[in-house]
Amino acid sequence: MLKATLDIIDRSADELVRLQTALVAIPALGPTNGGQGEAAKAEWLSGYLSAFEGVTVERIDAPDARVESGVRPSLAVRRPGRSPRTLWLIAHTDVVPTGDLSLWQSDPFVLRREGDLIYGRGVEDNHQGLVSALLLLRALEQTGAATDLSLGILLAADEETGNALGIEHILRERPDVFSADDLVVIPDFGTKDGSAIEVAEKSVLWLKFTVLGRQCHASTPAEGVNSLVGASALILALGRLTDVFGRTDALFDPPTSTFAPTKKDANVPNVNTIPGQDVFYLDCRVLPDYPLDDVEQEIRRISDAVEAEHGVRIAFERVVREQAAPGTPADCEAVTRLAKALRDERGIEPRVIGIGGGTVAAAFRKRGLPAVCWSTLLNTAHQPNEHSSIANTIADARVFARLLLDSEE
């Protein structure tokens, strides 16, 4: 059945483009990003999946009063095998905003194809993983293949804004969905050659800083306290974090913790006013062996010093805080089976790595469930003109087929 399944996957380019066209046209932005969530996309996917007779689809809703539907839906898709033990392929349905539209060469929500490449918001993050899983499912249904392992595809909400209403909700409210001996593969990370299997992640800490001074007329700056000067001094002072938390770990690239100032809110609307409040954000990706409590305590010490020097008041609050879970063991079955599939399918020697980005793998790892992340990506996620490769998507579906069927040949 492996050969028949692979043959169908190889002939699925038209189906891939049809799926991507439909998915791109449904901008599943969470309310934090100004959207109505994933309800419309989940409804379309439920309709698509209803055509497969051997498949069950369970919708798992997380309440969210900020969206019109009142819920953030995830879909748990199952194709039973001879054993209830399941190979799970996990993707997310939400996307990020487009950013500056002038940087896009076409409408982000209308699929554009140029040869092997397709363009649109979400085509890589995370439609590529989602579609590769669906192409495998479609091929299995067309061949009628009976598998030893069951196949599960989880299409989760809310990945782009923290997972609380997606995989975290599912694992908390529906822990029965997964079993301790299931295999979990998450196609939401990848390298261009597909050789890297992600088994660990850095801790993630996003902080919002509010720097308070005293507003006044710019012609008499001594009568005020310039919050922009205080914020600028703080941003520079936070650079010391890289020295305080300076250990390295070769599993990761970069091998150090990173502390990057990112977004800044507007302060005063006119040039001739000294601002009295400035707000900016810091993105911290911290090696797993550093407690985030220690990072926050050091940030408080740095802030206190800037307050004393510049006469401002500084407060910071957490936007996202995720202490890294223990990594997935490199010798666990999910890693060894995936590595074998890559050797057999592509003739490459896989390598295990850690990353600075967060994936839903963290939710599994902190509950003691091994999970790995893998796919073959061009790494254009969150960029203008996001694009993915048709050939890569089909090639990844072939690897997933080997994961499920290779041991049965």
Order of alpha helices (4+ residues) and beta strands (2+ residues): alpha-alpha-alpha-beta-beta-beta-beta-beta-alpha-beta-alpha-beta-beta-beta-beta-alpha-alpha-beta-beta-beta-alpha-beta-alpha-beta-alpha-beta-beta-alpha
